[in-house]
Amino acid sequence: MSMNYDIHEINWPHPGEKGYIDVSTSGPCNLRAELAVDLTGPTVHVTCSGVQLTGPAVNVGVHCTGASAEAGAPATCGDIPSGDISSAVQSKFPSVLQSTVLNAINQASKHFDSIPTSFKLPELSLAVSLEGGFVAYPIDTQPNIVLYGKGAFTGSNPVPPPFSPTFVPPNNVFQSPANGIDFLVTPYLLRTAIWALDQDGKFNIKVTPADVPPNSPVKLNTDSPAFKAAVPGLAAYPNMNITIGLSLVNASDVEMSPKGTEFVNTFNAVFTLVNATLTQPGFTILADVNFDVNVTPAVSSQSISLEAKTGDFASSIQLVSSSLGTVNVPSSSSF
């Protein structure tokens, strides 16, 4: 590192000189910054509490090029001992450098103030909460900053899910972000999203005859040929509507691979017969539903978006109980 200098003595006759100073070390130096991250507010707040310089001693070379133009009297090189100059620079350089870097980091950290601590998904009434902190991984020569997601939640008061991550990405995943910013999804985020939506009642669904498309071959009615074939006991209840109450039984299993993401959910389905004067319990089934989704994240300087395409769909069904006698349910199906 080189810098110019222009100095003069305080005492008369104020000899002065100018030149340049070389600052070097015999080996690499390390700068360690202590970062603190606060995620309790609406946005991320990062501060640097200290910077420490470690490494070999600082070497200073003083090179005078002539008299200072501001000196009160003419001077030649050497009127101010170079040892005095180098000693002053050598003693002050580490603290000045640390202070300068500290101020620079705190100025740069203000850019994090625009990052919200939760990301809302209005269509799902869902948000993703951030937890942990920024971790600089000194991989090779390029450290990267990683921000972990706590998981998904609904409402203004996040409730921790009753399970923990089963997979944490290794450090080398963050070695070389392709776009400067990379967005990494793990099964935990998707599991918490499904769990949070279920806690908010999004998977408690009531299906009525009005929800069935007019051109559907299967009607939610006891006279429907499909239902009469599967449940012979419906013959005792002619022309009654059928409602289906759906609810999620488990917290969902999510498996991710290069081929895509597989979701495994178990739903409880309660079939009830209804007319103007009677509500008749029907039967209850459990359905294990497996479906594949290919999720492609796209990262830009202003947003993170996800493109999802559904793939295979399969289910296995078992009868839990029946008030109508025999129920012939298929053991499995796939699409």
ZINORCOR-V781698 format. One record per helix or strand. SS is the DSSP state (H for helix, E for strand). FROM is the first residue (numbers start at 1). TO is the last residue. If there is no record, write none. Layout:
BEGIN
ss-><SS SS>
from-><FROM FROM>
to-><TO TO>
END
This chain:
BEGIN
ss-><E E E E E E H E E H E E H H E H E H H E E E E E E>
from-><2 16 30 43 45 58 82 116 118 122 126 144 171 187 205 209 221 225 232 241 253 260 279 304 332>
to-><8 25 38 43 54 67 114 116 121 124 137 153 174 199 207 211 221 230 236 248 257 274 299 322 334>
END
